[in-house]
Structure formats: structure tokens, C-alpha cells
């Protein structure tokens, strides 16, 4: 029997796949990554012909390896995306990262293509399989040496596995001298960097992310079960063990979510958007919160396409996740560098907070405080001029906020210094906010409260 999310994906894919273009059309765009993931879904369901057509279309949207190094080997995010480096209507070059090109599509696309070839290459045909492997090598070997640090957890783990995959492939095959990408792969420094970071911090640097925990765990499973190198397998085992242990502590089975704080979160309430950790847990047949109704306006709807890949690859997680009902309160603390994160799971709610973080990477996705209960949720979010935020526990369910704003000459300061997102209006007194079980104190800080729209 299909699970609700899986059934929703099957129905959605049939509606979104444009047979004339052989691509997934969502948000009015022909999406490249989702077309590749949709092809994996079709292969899982035995629709080989449609998958072959889609994959051939996907391969048309990869940049060559001899163009500008910033986007060499990556893929366009959608079919109509103008070529990076060309001039726009105002005569300005299209060179803005994330808008004009996405360098991480090297890893996302290569991971999807390599996994598809490994599991379904025998039905795709030799010609298509060869072209897919060539695209994977081009993406992996075009990655600039210094772009990905060991702290860019989900990307460095995918790159580590992919680099190992093409190295292992070359060890068992003779090189194709006609293929410009068929060259000896350099040392897999990404494998070493990721292992060093995990050993030093004891968890992912992208700590407790409702989005990227899922991708890092996917990469961990690939390293463990789809590598022959003992060092790669060991790294995969460490990822799964460390993250699985943390999730076992911070996951609330009845609420179907992980307690904060969240290093990188596209939303606060997983009932209002497609959260990749919810997709992963659902794929493992673990209850997870999600929207009650899906349509093309659902935030991050495209991430639902990861479901079949999670289900097929992430089986090793099952034995690592020891999820227990929150009959009594439990607490998980983690220190990495100067930062200290605390997650509390209680019978009716979860609370998470953090202090000491001074890294501004992806600060717009940061939630240093999050409270979620059966009655509602509240979270603190940063703003464009935020430099850092600290949350300290000063009593039972009482927390104090301190923060600093950026002082760069080009920074524009609005009146509000922080944003609080809530499911309903909190009670606000002077420098104090009350919501559900918690009290937030923010002396001398102007906050803006934004109410989230009702859940379907």
C-alpha cells in the first residue's frame, strides 16, 4: 500500500510530466533536477521508456567542462535558464551565483544520475548509461578545488561519494581516450575534509537542519553501501551513527518533527511546507508532520521528488534510529566550536535554542530559537542586518535573547532587529513575549511578529 506522501507524489508526477517535452513542469518552469528524480521514480514503477526520454533531456542541460570554472560541469536549474556568462537585457553579464547558475547542481545532479545508473543501468541501455556516466565525471571533476569546505556538510558528503565512485569506476575500466573528462581523478580531499569535521565536532557542521540532515544522511548511506573503499564506508557509518543518535534524541514521534534549534530551515512548521526530513522519515515509514493538502503553491513542493530515492537508498538508517515517545522530558546538548545548541523534548512540545554561533553562512535560514507544540509554534528568525543572535535559558521555559546587528557601511537598518514567526498572536509586554509554555525576554531589542497563515 502506498503511503500518503508517496501516493501524492505519484499523482503529482503524472500531472506535472509534460510528455511533449519529456520534462517535469512546475512553477511554470521545466525543472532539470526534478525531471531526473522523476525518471528515478518512473524506473521504480517500471516506466522505462519515459525515464529514458527524461534522462536524455536532462543531459542536454549540463554545461561543458571547458567554460568558466564557476559553472563548468554544473546543470541549469530549468530548461529556459539563460546561459551563465551571457548578457542580460541591460547588458550585464549573468554571473550571479544561485540566480544565474547553481554550482551545487553538480553534486545534486551527479548524485541522482550515478545512483540511477548503479540501480537501473541494466535497463537504460549502454548508450544512455555511457552518456550519464560521462556527465557524472564531468560534474565531479569540474568542481573547483577550493569551493566546498568540510563544513558544507550535505555538499561535501555528496562530492566525497561521487569522487570515490568515479575513482572506483576508473580502477575497473580502461580510460576512454576520446573523452575529455576521462582523466585521472585527483586525491579525494573532500572525503578527508568531511571526516575531519565530523571527528572534530561530533556532528554535521550544518547542525540539525530539517532540510539538509536528509541530504547528508542520503550521502552517508551511499558512502556506506555503494562504495568499496573502507575510508568511504567508514565515513558513511560515522554520518549515519552520529546523526541517527542525535535524531533519536530530538525527534518527537507524536509531533512528527525534530526539536530546534535549526541551522538551516526553509520553514518552521513542517505542516506548511515540504520538509526534506519529513520526506525522509515518511520514506522510512516513520510518522512525520507535513501539509494536509498539496498544490502548486505548496512551499518546496519540488522536494517531494526525493521520496523514492530516500526509500531505496536510506534503509541503513532504520537500525540507527531508536525513536522513543516523550513520556518524560529529555534533553540533548551539543557544542561545536563556540556554539552550544540545546534541544528539549517534552510530552506535548519541543523547544530548541542556541548561543555562541558566529558563522554567518546561510544565516537567513537560521532559527536560533524554536518552540513547537500540539497547540502551535513560534520561532525566532534573523533579518538581513543580523550579525549574531544568542538565546540563553534563565529559568524553566524562560529564555533571554541578546543579539548584534551588522555595522557595515552599506547595511540598512530597519526598525525591527529580529523577526518572530508564530502560529497565533503571542502576549507581548515590555521586552517580553509569552507564547504557550515559553517566555522570551528581549531587553532593548525591537522585534516584528509575523503570523503564519492557517494550516490546511
C-alpha positions as a Markdown table, in Angstrom:
| # | Residue | x | y | z |
|---|---|---|---|---|
| 1 | Unk | 0.0 | 0.0 | 0.0 |
| 2 | Unk | 1.3 | 3.4 | -0.9 |
| 3 | Unk | 1.9 | 5.9 | 1.9 |
| 4 | Unk | 0.1 | 9.3 | 1.6 |
| 5 | Unk | 3.2 | 11.2 | 0.6 |
| 6 | Unk | 4.1 | 8.5 | -1.9 |
| 7 | Unk | 0.6 | 8.5 | -3.4 |
| 8 | Unk | 0.7 | 12.2 | -3.6 |
| 9 | Unk | 4.0 | 12.1 | -5.5 |
| 10 | Unk | 2.7 | 9.5 | -8.0 |
| 11 | Unk | -0.4 | 11.6 | -8.7 |
| 12 | Unk | 1.6 | 14.8 | -8.9 |
| 13 | Unk | 4.2 | 13.4 | -11.3 |
| 14 | Unk | 1.5 | 12.3 | -13.7 |
| 15 | Unk | 0.1 | 15.8 | -13.7 |
| 16 | Unk | 3.4 | 17.6 | -13.9 |
| 17 | Unk | 5.2 | 15.5 | -16.5 |
| 18 | Unk | 5.0 | 17.1 | -19.9 |
| 19 | Unk | 5.1 | 14.3 | -22.4 |
| 20 | Unk | 5.9 | 16.6 | -25.3 |
| 21 | Unk | 9.0 | 18.0 | -23.6 |
| 22 | Unk | 9.8 | 14.9 | -21.6 |
| 23 | Unk | 10.3 | 17.0 | -18.5 |
| 24 | Unk | 8.6 | 17.9 | -15.2 |
| 25 | Unk | 6.9 | 21.3 | -15.4 |
| 26 | Unk | 6.4 | 23.0 | -12.1 |
| 27 | Unk | 6.1 | 26.7 | -11.2 |
| 28 | Unk | 5.8 | 27.3 | -14.9 |
| 29 | Unk | 9.3 | 26.0 | -15.5 |
| 30 | Unk | 10.8 | 22.8 | -16.9 |
| 31 | Unk | 12.9 | 21.7 | -13.9 |
| 32 | Unk | 16.1 | 19.8 | -14.6 |
| 33 | Unk | 16.7 | 18.2 | -11.2 |
| 34 | Unk | 13.1 | 17.2 | -10.6 |
| 35 | Unk | 13.0 | 15.6 | -14.1 |
| 36 | Unk | 16.0 | 13.4 | -13.2 |
| 37 | Unk | 14.4 | 12.5 | -9.9 |
| 38 | Unk | 11.1 | 11.8 | -11.7 |
| 39 | Unk | 12.9 | 9.5 | -14.0 |
| 40 | Unk | 14.1 | 7.5 | -11.0 |
| 41 | Unk | 10.5 | 7.4 | -9.8 |
| 42 | Unk | 9.5 | 6.1 | -13.3 |
| 43 | Unk | 12.1 | 3.4 | -13.2 |
| 44 | Unk | 10.9 | 2.3 | -9.7 |
| 45 | Unk | 7.5 | 1.9 | -11.3 |
| 46 | Unk | 8.7 | 0.1 | -14.4 |
| 47 | Unk | 8.1 | 3.0 | -16.8 |
| 48 | Unk | 11.5 | 2.6 | -18.5 |
| 49 | Unk | 10.7 | 4.4 | -21.8 |
| 50 | Unk | 9.5 | 7.6 | -20.2 |
| 51 | Unk | 12.6 | 7.5 | -17.9 |
| 52 | Unk | 14.9 | 7.2 | -20.8 |
| 53 | Unk | 13.3 | 10.1 | -22.6 |
| 54 | Unk | 13.5 | 12.3 | -19.5 |
| 55 | Unk | 17.2 | 11.4 | -18.8 |
| 56 | Unk | 18.2 | 12.2 | -22.3 |
| 57 | Unk | 16.5 | 15.6 | -22.0 |
| 58 | Unk | 18.3 | 16.2 | -18.7 |
| 59 | Unk | 21.7 | 15.6 | -20.2 |
| 60 | Unk | 21.1 | 18.4 | -22.7 |
| 61 | Unk | 21.2 | 21.0 | -19.8 |
| 62 | Unk | 24.7 | 20.4 | -18.5 |
| 63 | Unk | 27.5 | 23.0 | -19.0 |
| 64 | Unk | 30.7 | 21.7 | -20.7 |
| 65 | Unk | 33.8 | 21.4 | -18.7 |
| 66 | Unk | 35.8 | 24.0 | -20.7 |
| 67 | Unk | 33.6 | 27.0 | -19.9 |
| 68 | Unk | 34.0 | 29.4 | -16.9 |
| 69 | Unk | 35.1 | 27.4 | -13.9 |
| 70 | Unk | 32.3 | 28.9 | -11.8 |
| 71 | Unk | 29.7 | 26.9 | -13.7 |
| 72 | Unk | 31.7 | 24.3 | -15.6 |
| 73 | Unk | 30.1 | 20.9 | -15.4 |
| 74 | Unk | 27.0 | 22.0 | -13.5 |
| 75 | Unk | 23.5 | 21.9 | -14.8 |
| 76 | Unk | 20.9 | 24.5 | -15.5 |
| 77 | Unk | 18.1 | 24.6 | -12.8 |
| 78 | Unk | 15.5 | 24.8 | -15.5 |
| 79 | Unk | 15.4 | 24.4 | -19.3 |
| 80 | Unk | 14.8 | 28.0 | -20.1 |
| 81 | Unk | 17.5 | 29.4 | -17.8 |
| 82 | Unk | 19.7 | 31.7 | -19.9 |
| 83 | Unk | 23.3 | 30.6 | -20.3 |
| 84 | Unk | 25.5 | 31.8 | -17.5 |
| 85 | Unk | 28.0 | 34.4 | -18.6 |
| 86 | Unk | 25.8 | 35.8 | -21.4 |
| 87 | Unk | 24.5 | 39.4 | -21.2 |
| 88 | Unk | 21.0 | 40.2 | -19.9 |
| 89 | Unk | 18.7 | 42.8 | -21.4 |
| 90 | Unk | 20.6 | 45.6 | -19.6 |
| 91 | Unk | 23.9 | 44.4 | -21.0 |
| 92 | Unk | 25.1 | 43.0 | -17.6 |
| 93 | Unk | 26.8 | 39.5 | -17.5 |
| 94 | Unk | 24.8 | 36.7 | -16.0 |
| 95 | Unk | 27.3 | 35.7 | -13.4 |
| 96 | Unk | 25.4 | 35.9 | -10.1 |
| 97 | Unk | 25.7 | 32.6 | -8.1 |
| 98 | Unk | 22.4 | 30.9 | -7.2 |
| 99 | Unk | 20.4 | 33.2 | -9.6 |
| 100 | Unk | 22.3 | 32.7 | -12.9 |
| 101 | Unk | 23.8 | 29.3 | -12.1 |
| 102 | Unk | 23.8 | 26.9 | -9.2 |
| 103 | Unk | 27.2 | 25.2 | -8.5 |
| 104 | Unk | 25.6 | 22.7 | -6.2 |
| 105 | Unk | 23.7 | 21.2 | -9.1 |
| 106 | Unk | 27.0 | 19.4 | -9.9 |
| 107 | Unk | 26.5 | 17.4 | -6.8 |
| 108 | Unk | 22.7 | 17.0 | -6.8 |
| 109 | Unk | 22.5 | 16.1 | -10.4 |
| 110 | Unk | 25.6 | 13.8 | -10.5 |
| 111 | Unk | 24.4 | 12.0 | -7.3 |
| 112 | Unk | 21.0 | 11.4 | -8.9 |
| 113 | Unk | 22.4 | 10.2 | -12.2 |
| 114 | Unk | 25.1 | 8.0 | -10.6 |
| 115 | Unk | 22.6 | 6.3 | -8.3 |
| 116 | Unk | 20.2 | 5.8 | -11.2 |
| 117 | Unk | 22.9 | 4.2 | -13.3 |
| 118 | Unk | 24.0 | 1.9 | -10.5 |
| 119 | Unk | 20.5 | 0.7 | -9.8 |
| 120 | Unk | 18.9 | 0.8 | -13.3 |
| 121 | Unk | 21.8 | 0.9 | -15.8 |
| 122 | Unk | 20.9 | -2.6 | -16.9 |
| 123 | Unk | 17.6 | -1.5 | -18.3 |
| 124 | Unk | 18.6 | 2.0 | -19.6 |
| 125 | Unk | 20.8 | 0.8 | -22.4 |
| 126 | Unk | 24.5 | 1.1 | -23.0 |
| 127 | Unk | 24.5 | 4.3 | -24.9 |
| 128 | Unk | 22.4 | 6.2 | -22.4 |
| 129 | Unk | 24.3 | 4.8 | -19.5 |
| 130 | Unk | 27.6 | 5.8 | -21.0 |
| 131 | Unk | 26.4 | 9.4 | -21.5 |
| 132 | Unk | 25.1 | 9.5 | -17.9 |
| 133 | Unk | 28.4 | 8.3 | -16.5 |
| 134 | Unk | 30.3 | 10.9 | -18.7 |
| 135 | Unk | 28.0 | 13.6 | -17.3 |
| 136 | Unk | 28.8 | 12.5 | -13.8 |
| 137 | Unk | 32.5 | 12.6 | -14.4 |
| 138 | Unk | 32.3 | 16.0 | -16.0 |
| 139 | Unk | 30.3 | 17.4 | -13.0 |
| 140 | Unk | 32.6 | 15.8 | -10.4 |
| 141 | Unk | 35.9 | 16.7 | -12.0 |
| 142 | Unk | 34.8 | 20.2 | -12.8 |
| 143 | Unk | 34.3 | 21.1 | -9.2 |
| 144 | Unk | 36.8 | 23.8 | -8.2 |
| 145 | Unk | 39.2 | 22.5 | -5.6 |
| 146 | Unk | 38.6 | 25.2 | -3.0 |
| 147 | Unk | 34.8 | 25.9 | -3.3 |
| 148 | Unk | 33.5 | 23.2 | -0.9 |
| 149 | Unk | 34.8 | 23.2 | 2.7 |
| 150 | Unk | 34.4 | 20.3 | 5.0 |
| 151 | Unk | 31.7 | 22.4 | 6.9 |
| 152 | Unk | 29.4 | 22.5 | 3.9 |
| 153 | Unk | 28.0 | 19.1 | 5.1 |
| 154 | Unk | 25.5 | 18.0 | 2.5 |
| 155 | Unk | 27.5 | 19.1 | -0.5 |
| 156 | Unk | 30.9 | 17.9 | 0.7 |
| 157 | Unk | 29.4 | 14.4 | 1.5 |
| 158 | Unk | 27.8 | 14.1 | -1.9 |
| 159 | Unk | 31.1 | 15.2 | -3.6 |
| 160 | Unk | 33.1 | 12.8 | -1.5 |
| 161 | Unk | 30.9 | 9.9 | -2.5 |
| 162 | Unk | 30.8 | 10.9 | -6.2 |
| 163 | Unk | 34.6 | 11.4 | -6.4 |
| 164 | Unk | 35.0 | 8.0 | -4.8 |
| 165 | Unk | 32.5 | 6.5 | -7.3 |
| 166 | Unk | 34.3 | 7.7 | -10.4 |
| 167 | Unk | 37.7 | 6.7 | -8.9 |
| 168 | Unk | 36.4 | 3.2 | -8.3 |
| 169 | Unk | 34.9 | 3.0 | -11.8 |
| 170 | Unk | 38.2 | 4.1 | -13.4 |
| 171 | Unk | 40.0 | 1.4 | -11.4 |
| 172 | Unk | 37.9 | -1.3 | -13.0 |
| 173 | Unk | 37.8 | 0.1 | -16.6 |
| 174 | Unk | 40.3 | 1.3 | -19.1 |
| 175 | Unk | 40.1 | 5.1 | -19.8 |
| 176 | Unk | 38.2 | 6.3 | -22.8 |
| 177 | Unk | 40.9 | 8.4 | -24.5 |
| 178 | Unk | 38.2 | 10.2 | -26.6 |
| 179 | Unk | 36.5 | 11.5 | -23.5 |
| 180 | Unk | 37.9 | 14.8 | -22.3 |
| 181 | Unk | 36.7 | 14.0 | -18.7 |
| 182 | Unk | 38.4 | 10.6 | -18.7 |
| 183 | Unk | 41.4 | 11.7 | -16.8 |
| 184 | Unk | 43.0 | 10.5 | -13.6 |
| 185 | Unk | 40.9 | 11.9 | -10.7 |
| 186 | Unk | 42.8 | 14.0 | -8.1 |
| 187 | Unk | 43.0 | 13.0 | -4.5 |
| 188 | Unk | 39.6 | 12.8 | -2.8 |
| 189 | Unk | 40.3 | 15.6 | -0.3 |
| 190 | Unk | 36.5 | 16.0 | 0.2 |
| 191 | Unk | 36.4 | 12.6 | 1.9 |
| 192 | Unk | 39.2 | 13.6 | 4.3 |
| 193 | Unk | 37.7 | 17.1 | 5.0 |
| 194 | Unk | 34.3 | 15.7 | 5.8 |
| 195 | Unk | 35.8 | 13.0 | 8.1 |
| 196 | Unk | 37.9 | 15.6 | 9.9 |
| 197 | Unk | 35.0 | 17.9 | 10.5 |
| 198 | Unk | 32.8 | 15.1 | 11.9 |
| 199 | Unk | 35.7 | 13.9 | 14.2 |
| 200 | Unk | 36.3 | 17.4 | 15.4 |
| 201 | Unk | 32.6 | 18.5 | 16.0 |
| 202 | Unk | 30.9 | 15.2 | 16.7 |
| 203 | Unk | 28.1 | 16.0 | 14.3 |
| 204 | Unk | 27.4 | 17.7 | 11.0 |
| 205 | Unk | 28.5 | 21.3 | 10.7 |
| 206 | Unk | 25.1 | 22.0 | 9.1 |
| 207 | Unk | 23.8 | 21.0 | 12.5 |
| 208 | Unk | 20.2 | 19.9 | 13.0 |
| 209 | Unk | 18.8 | 21.1 | 9.7 |
| 210 | Unk | 15.3 | 19.9 | 8.8 |
| 211 | Unk | 16.3 | 20.2 | 5.1 |
| 212 | Unk | 20.0 | 19.2 | 4.8 |
| 213 | Unk | 20.1 | 16.5 | 7.5 |
| 214 | Unk | 18.2 | 14.4 | 5.0 |
| 215 | Unk | 20.6 | 15.0 | 2.1 |
| 216 | Unk | 23.6 | 14.4 | 4.4 |
| 217 | Unk | 22.1 | 11.1 | 5.5 |
| 218 | Unk | 21.3 | 10.1 | 1.9 |
| 219 | Unk | 25.0 | 10.7 | 1.1 |
| 220 | Unk | 26.0 | 8.8 | 4.2 |
| 221 | Unk | 24.0 | 5.8 | 3.1 |
| 222 | Unk | 25.6 | 6.0 | -0.4 |
| 223 | Unk | 29.1 | 6.1 | 1.1 |
| 224 | Unk | 28.3 | 3.1 | 3.4 |
| 225 | Unk | 26.6 | 0.8 | 0.9 |
| 226 | Unk | 27.7 | 2.0 | -2.5 |
| 227 | Unk | 31.4 | 2.4 | -2.0 |
| 228 | Unk | 34.2 | -0.2 | -1.9 |
| 229 | Unk | 36.7 | 2.0 | -0.2 |
| 230 | Unk | 37.0 | 1.3 | 3.6 |
| 231 | Unk | 37.6 | 5.0 | 4.3 |
| 232 | Unk | 34.4 | 6.0 | 2.4 |
| 233 | Unk | 32.4 | 3.3 | 4.1 |
| 234 | Unk | 33.7 | 4.4 | 7.5 |
| 235 | Unk | 32.7 | 8.0 | 6.8 |
| 236 | Unk | 29.2 | 6.9 | 5.8 |
| 237 | Unk | 28.9 | 4.8 | 9.0 |
| 238 | Unk | 30.0 | 7.8 | 11.1 |
| 239 | Unk | 27.4 | 10.1 | 9.5 |
| 240 | Unk | 24.6 | 7.7 | 10.0 |
| 241 | Unk | 25.7 | 6.9 | 13.5 |
| 242 | Unk | 26.2 | 10.4 | 14.8 |
| 243 | Unk | 23.1 | 12.0 | 13.1 |
| 244 | Unk | 21.0 | 9.0 | 13.9 |
| 245 | Unk | 21.9 | 9.2 | 17.5 |
| 246 | Unk | 21.0 | 12.9 | 17.6 |
| 247 | Unk | 17.7 | 12.4 | 15.8 |
| 248 | Unk | 16.8 | 9.6 | 18.2 |
| 249 | Unk | 17.1 | 12.2 | 21.0 |
| 250 | Unk | 15.5 | 15.3 | 19.4 |
| 251 | Unk | 12.7 | 13.6 | 17.3 |
| 252 | Unk | 9.2 | 13.8 | 18.8 |
| 253 | Unk | 7.3 | 10.8 | 17.4 |
| 254 | Unk | 3.9 | 12.1 | 18.1 |
| 255 | Unk | 4.5 | 15.6 | 16.7 |
| 256 | Unk | 6.5 | 14.1 | 13.9 |
| 257 | Unk | 9.4 | 16.5 | 13.8 |
| 258 | Unk | 12.8 | 17.3 | 15.3 |
| 259 | Unk | 13.3 | 19.9 | 18.1 |
| 260 | Unk | 15.2 | 23.0 | 17.2 |
| 261 | Unk | 17.5 | 25.0 | 17.0 |
| 262 | Unk | 17.7 | 24.8 | 13.2 |
| 263 | Unk | 20.9 | 25.7 | 11.4 |
| 264 | Unk | 19.2 | 25.7 | 8.0 |
| 265 | Unk | 15.4 | 25.6 | 7.8 |
| 266 | Unk | 13.2 | 26.8 | 4.9 |
| 267 | Unk | 10.3 | 26.9 | 7.3 |
| 268 | Unk | 9.4 | 26.4 | 10.9 |
| 269 | Unk | 6.2 | 24.4 | 10.8 |
| 270 | Unk | 6.6 | 21.3 | 8.6 |
| 271 | Unk | 2.9 | 21.2 | 8.2 |
| 272 | Unk | 3.2 | 24.3 | 6.0 |
| 273 | Unk | 5.9 | 23.2 | 3.5 |
| 274 | Unk | 7.6 | 20.1 | 2.1 |
| 275 | Unk | 10.4 | 19.5 | 4.7 |
| 276 | Unk | 13.0 | 17.0 | 3.4 |
| 277 | Unk | 13.4 | 15.4 | 6.9 |
| 278 | Unk | 9.6 | 14.7 | 6.8 |
| 279 | Unk | 10.0 | 13.2 | 3.3 |
| 280 | Unk | 12.9 | 11.0 | 4.5 |
| 281 | Unk | 11.1 | 9.8 | 7.7 |
| 282 | Unk | 8.0 | 9.1 | 5.7 |
| 283 | Unk | 10.0 | 7.1 | 3.2 |
| 284 | Unk | 11.3 | 5.0 | 6.2 |
| 285 | Unk | 7.6 | 4.6 | 7.3 |
| 286 | Unk | 8.1 | 6.8 | 10.4 |
| 287 | Unk | 5.4 | 9.3 | 11.2 |
| 288 | Unk | 6.3 | 12.8 | 10.1 |
| 289 | Unk | 4.5 | 16.1 | 10.0 |
| 290 | Unk | 3.5 | 17.5 | 6.6 |
| 291 | Unk | 1.0 | 19.6 | 4.8 |
| 292 | Unk | -2.6 | 18.3 | 4.8 |
| 293 | Unk | -3.1 | 19.4 | 1.2 |
| 294 | Unk | -0.7 | 19.7 | -1.7 |
| 295 | Unk | -0.9 | 22.0 | -4.7 |
| 296 | Unk | 1.5 | 24.0 | -6.8 |
| 297 | Unk | 1.5 | 26.8 | -4.2 |
| 298 | Unk | 2.9 | 24.4 | -1.5 |
| 299 | Unk | 6.4 | 25.7 | -0.5 |
| 300 | Unk | 9.2 | 23.5 | -1.7 |
| 301 | Unk | 6.8 | 21.1 | -3.4 |
| 302 | Unk | 9.6 | 20.0 | -5.7 |
| 303 | Unk | 11.5 | 18.4 | -2.7 |
| 304 | Unk | 8.8 | 15.7 | -2.6 |
| 305 | Unk | 10.6 | 14.2 | -5.6 |
| 306 | Unk | 13.3 | 12.9 | -3.3 |
| 307 | Unk | 10.9 | 10.3 | -1.8 |
| 308 | Unk | 11.8 | 7.3 | -4.0 |
| 309 | Unk | 15.5 | 7.9 | -3.7 |
| 310 | Unk | 15.2 | 8.1 | 0.1 |
| 311 | Unk | 13.2 | 4.9 | 0.2 |
| 312 | Unk | 15.5 | 3.0 | -2.0 |
| 313 | Unk | 18.9 | 4.1 | -0.5 |
| 314 | Unk | 18.3 | 5.0 | 3.1 |
| 315 | Unk | 17.4 | 1.6 | 4.6 |
| 316 | Unk | 20.6 | 1.5 | 6.8 |
| 317 | Unk | 19.1 | 4.4 | 8.9 |
| 318 | Unk | 16.3 | 2.1 | 10.3 |
| 319 | Unk | 18.6 | 0.4 | 12.7 |
| 320 | Unk | 20.2 | 3.6 | 13.8 |
| 321 | Unk | 17.0 | 5.4 | 14.7 |
| 322 | Unk | 15.8 | 4.5 | 18.2 |
| 323 | Unk | 12.8 | 6.7 | 18.5 |
| 324 | Unk | 11.0 | 6.8 | 21.8 |
| 325 | Unk | 7.9 | 8.5 | 22.9 |
| 326 | Unk | 8.4 | 11.6 | 25.1 |
| 327 | Unk | 6.8 | 10.2 | 28.2 |
| 328 | Unk | 9.1 | 12.3 | 30.3 |
| 329 | Unk | 11.3 | 15.3 | 29.3 |
| 330 | Unk | 14.7 | 14.6 | 27.6 |
| 331 | Unk | 17.4 | 17.0 | 26.8 |
| 332 | Unk | 20.1 | 16.9 | 24.1 |
| 333 | Unk | 23.1 | 19.3 | 24.2 |
| 334 | Unk | 25.8 | 19.7 | 21.6 |
| 335 | Unk | 28.8 | 22.0 | 21.5 |
| 336 | Unk | 30.7 | 22.8 | 18.3 |
| 337 | Unk | 33.3 | 25.5 | 18.2 |
| 338 | Unk | 31.9 | 28.5 | 20.1 |
| 339 | Unk | 28.3 | 27.4 | 19.7 |
| 340 | Unk | 26.1 | 25.5 | 22.1 |
| 341 | Unk | 22.8 | 24.0 | 21.0 |
| 342 | Unk | 20.2 | 22.6 | 23.3 |
| 343 | Unk | 17.1 | 20.6 | 22.3 |
| 344 | Unk | 14.4 | 19.7 | 24.8 |
| 345 | Unk | 11.7 | 17.1 | 24.0 |
| 346 | Unk | 8.7 | 17.0 | 26.4 |
| 347 | Unk | 5.4 | 15.1 | 26.1 |
| 348 | Unk | 3.4 | 18.0 | 24.4 |
| 349 | Unk | 6.1 | 20.1 | 22.9 |
| 350 | Unk | 9.7 | 20.6 | 21.8 |
| 351 | Unk | 12.0 | 23.6 | 22.5 |
| 352 | Unk | 15.4 | 24.3 | 21.0 |
| 353 | Unk | 17.8 | 27.2 | 21.4 |
| 354 | Unk | 21.4 | 28.1 | 20.6 |
| 355 | Unk | 24.1 | 30.6 | 21.6 |
| 356 | Unk | 27.6 | 31.3 | 20.5 |
| 357 | Unk | 27.2 | 30.9 | 16.8 |
| 358 | Unk | 29.3 | 33.5 | 14.9 |
| 359 | Unk | 29.2 | 31.9 | 11.5 |
| 360 | Unk | 27.1 | 33.9 | 9.1 |
| 361 | Unk | 26.8 | 31.1 | 6.5 |
| 362 | Unk | 23.1 | 30.7 | 5.5 |
| 363 | Unk | 22.1 | 33.0 | 8.3 |
| 364 | Unk | 18.8 | 33.8 | 6.5 |
| 365 | Unk | 17.8 | 30.1 | 7.1 |
| 366 | Unk | 18.8 | 30.1 | 10.8 |
| 367 | Unk | 16.3 | 29.7 | 13.6 |
| 368 | Unk | 18.2 | 30.1 | 16.9 |
| 369 | Unk | 15.0 | 29.5 | 18.9 |
| 370 | Unk | 12.1 | 27.3 | 18.0 |
| 371 | Unk | 9.1 | 26.1 | 20.1 |
| 372 | Unk | 6.5 | 23.7 | 18.7 |
| 373 | Unk | 3.6 | 22.1 | 20.5 |
| 374 | Unk | 0.3 | 20.5 | 19.8 |
| 375 | Unk | -1.3 | 24.0 | 20.1 |
| 376 | Unk | 1.1 | 26.0 | 17.8 |
| 377 | Unk | 4.6 | 27.1 | 17.1 |
| 378 | Unk | 6.9 | 30.1 | 17.5 |
| 379 | Unk | 10.4 | 30.7 | 16.2 |
| 380 | Unk | 13.0 | 33.5 | 16.1 |
| 381 | Unk | 14.4 | 34.3 | 12.7 |
| 382 | Unk | 17.2 | 36.5 | 11.6 |
| 383 | Unk | 17.0 | 39.6 | 9.4 |
| 384 | Unk | 19.3 | 41.0 | 6.7 |
| 385 | Unk | 21.3 | 43.1 | 9.1 |
| 386 | Unk | 21.7 | 40.4 | 11.8 |
| 387 | Unk | 25.3 | 39.7 | 12.8 |
| 388 | Unk | 24.6 | 37.1 | 15.5 |
| 389 | Unk | 21.9 | 36.0 | 18.0 |
| 390 | Unk | 22.3 | 34.2 | 21.4 |
| 391 | Unk | 19.5 | 32.6 | 23.3 |
| 392 | Unk | 20.1 | 31.7 | 26.9 |
| 393 | Unk | 17.9 | 29.7 | 29.3 |
| 394 | Unk | 17.4 | 31.7 | 32.5 |
| 395 | Unk | 14.6 | 29.7 | 34.1 |
| 396 | Unk | 12.2 | 26.9 | 33.3 |
| 397 | Unk | 10.8 | 27.7 | 29.9 |
| 398 | Unk | 12.2 | 31.3 | 30.2 |
| 399 | Unk | 14.8 | 32.5 | 27.7 |
| 400 | Unk | 16.7 | 35.7 | 27.1 |
| 401 | Unk | 17.7 | 37.0 | 23.7 |
| 402 | Unk | 20.8 | 39.0 | 23.0 |
| 403 | Unk | 22.0 | 39.9 | 19.6 |
| 404 | Unk | 24.1 | 42.2 | 17.5 |
| 405 | Unk | 23.4 | 43.9 | 14.2 |
| 406 | Unk | 25.9 | 44.3 | 11.4 |
| 407 | Unk | 27.7 | 47.6 | 11.2 |
| 408 | Unk | 29.0 | 47.6 | 7.6 |
| 409 | Unk | 28.6 | 51.0 | 5.9 |
| 410 | Unk | 26.3 | 49.5 | 3.2 |
| 411 | Unk | 23.9 | 47.8 | 5.7 |
| 412 | Unk | 20.5 | 49.4 | 6.0 |
| 413 | Unk | 18.9 | 49.0 | 9.5 |
| 414 | Unk | 15.2 | 48.7 | 9.7 |
| 415 | Unk | 13.4 | 49.4 | 13.0 |
| 416 | Unk | 12.9 | 45.8 | 13.9 |
| 417 | Unk | 16.1 | 43.9 | 14.7 |
| 418 | Unk | 14.6 | 40.3 | 14.8 |
| 419 | Unk | 11.6 | 38.5 | 13.4 |
| 420 | Unk | 9.3 | 36.2 | 15.4 |
| 421 | Unk | 7.2 | 33.9 | 13.4 |
| 422 | Unk | 4.2 | 32.4 | 15.2 |
| 423 | Unk | 1.1 | 30.4 | 14.5 |
| 424 | Unk | -1.0 | 32.8 | 16.6 |
| 425 | Unk | -0.5 | 36.1 | 18.4 |
| 426 | Unk | 1.7 | 35.9 | 21.4 |
| 427 | Unk | 1.2 | 38.1 | 24.5 |
| 428 | Unk | 3.7 | 40.9 | 24.4 |
| 429 | Unk | 4.7 | 43.0 | 27.4 |
| 430 | Unk | 7.6 | 45.4 | 27.7 |
| 431 | Unk | 10.7 | 43.5 | 26.4 |
| 432 | Unk | 8.9 | 40.2 | 27.0 |
| 433 | Unk | 6.8 | 37.8 | 24.9 |
| 434 | Unk | 4.6 | 34.9 | 26.2 |
| 435 | Unk | 3.5 | 32.0 | 24.0 |
| 436 | Unk | 2.3 | 28.6 | 25.1 |
| 437 | Unk | 4.7 | 27.2 | 27.7 |
| 438 | Unk | 7.5 | 29.7 | 26.9 |
| 439 | Unk | 8.6 | 33.2 | 27.8 |
| 440 | Unk | 11.0 | 35.1 | 25.7 |
| 441 | Unk | 12.8 | 38.2 | 27.1 |
| 442 | Unk | 14.4 | 40.6 | 24.6 |
| 443 | Unk | 15.7 | 43.7 | 26.5 |
| 444 | Unk | 16.4 | 46.6 | 24.2 |
| 445 | Unk | 15.5 | 44.7 | 21.1 |
| 446 | Unk | 12.7 | 45.6 | 18.7 |
| 447 | Unk | 11.0 | 42.6 | 17.2 |
| 448 | Unk | 8.5 | 42.1 | 14.4 |
| 449 | Unk | 5.9 | 39.4 | 14.9 |
| 450 | Unk | 4.7 | 37.7 | 11.8 |
| 451 | Unk | 1.7 | 35.4 | 11.9 |
| 452 | Unk | 1.8 | 32.3 | 9.7 |
| 453 | Unk | -1.2 | 31.6 | 7.6 |
| 454 | Unk | -3.6 | 28.9 | 9.0 |
| 455 | Unk | -2.7 | 25.3 | 8.3 |
| 456 | Unk | -4.9 | 23.5 | 5.7 |
